[in-house]
Amino acid sequence: MKYSGMGRNNGGTRRQFVYSYLYEKIIDLSLKPGTPISESEIGAQLNVSRTPIREALMQLAKEDLIDIKPQIGTFVSLIDPKIIEESRFMRKAVEIAVIREATEKLTQETLYKLEKCMTMQELALKEENSKDFLAFDDQFHELIFKGVEMDRIWQGIDQMNGQYKRVRMLRLVTTEPSEWATVLDEHKEIYDALKSKEVEAAVAVTNDHITKGIFHMYDIKIQNPDYFKKESVTNIN
């Protein structure tokens, strides 16, 4: 069975079902930035009432993926470079600290899971499946957090990362799959450093891996200006 895409498993309520459906459509760009959202159309597609739809939209708005404009309408939010930079800054600071812990504490079971995740990501690369490739990218990092029992910290980071995930998806769909291999290669370097307990090597690769991702935003913004808020990209540290 393949990894179940980018939607979150939030349980079985109708609100959670609608949220996961819309979240996945926004992240994989089936619903592009700026697209108007119709509650009636969603209700017809999913056979749900307006209450769970509105609750799901409110949650997505909290995650900066939906803009609700009173008297005007509801839209998929434009990508905001400032929010992406804030998300990257927080993730970099936290994940480097987690990597230091992980080099000392990861079990063989977690290392095996990381290896299996990389195998599945390599398969997604061969199949040129951008959606699965991005999903396994996230899963790789999530496994490291879970391996040192920091699940809730990862959940907080993931909740802030919706805007950044769209940029990462845009990078995948606008480049040749051969270029995706860089991401997988960096995962392998992180894995090797974790396995051999080389703290500074693991930190250096992770720092480069997280920082490098945002540099692509400049080119992506030029190629897809209508997807972005009309603001300058902030400085990268």
C-alpha positions, 0 to 999 in steps of 0.5 A: 500500500502506498503512503496515503498522500498529504491529507492528515488523518484527523479521525472520522468526523465530517469536519475532519473529513472535509478538512483533510480533503481540502488540505490535500487539494490545496497542497497538491495544487489541485486548488491553486492559490487564489481559487474561489471556494464554493461551500455548495460545490464542496457540499455536493461533492462530499455529500456533507452539510455546510456546518462541517464545511465552514468548520473545516474552512475556519481551521484552514484559515488558521493555517493560512491556507484559506482567506475568508473575506466577509461579503466577498468570498472565500479563496485559497490563500496566495503564497506568502513569502514572509510566512514561509520564511517564518516557518523555515526559521522555526523549523531550522532552529527546532530540527537541528536541536532534534537532530542532535538528540537523534544522533544519540538516541535513535533506535535500530527500529527507527533507522529501519523505518527511515531506510524504508521511507527512503526506499519508498521515496526513491520509488516515487522518484522513479514513478515521477509521482510528485505527490508521493515524493513530497509525502515521503519527504515529510514522513522522513523528517517526522520519523526522526521527531517521533524517534526521540518522542517529540511527536507534538513538536512535529505536529506544531511544525507541520501545522505551520508548513502548509504554505511552504509545502505548496512551494515545495510542490511547485518546485517538483511540478516545474522541474524534471524528476531528475532534479528531485534526486537532490532531496533524496540524496540529502536524506541519505546523507542525514541517515548515514550521519545518524546511523554512524552517530556523527553529530556535526555531520548530521547537523550540517547536512540538515542545516543545508537541507532546510535552508536550501529549500527556500532559495528555490522560492525566488525562481518559483515566484518569478515563474508563477507570480499570480500565486504569490502575495505582492511582497518581497521575499525576506532575507535568508539566514 
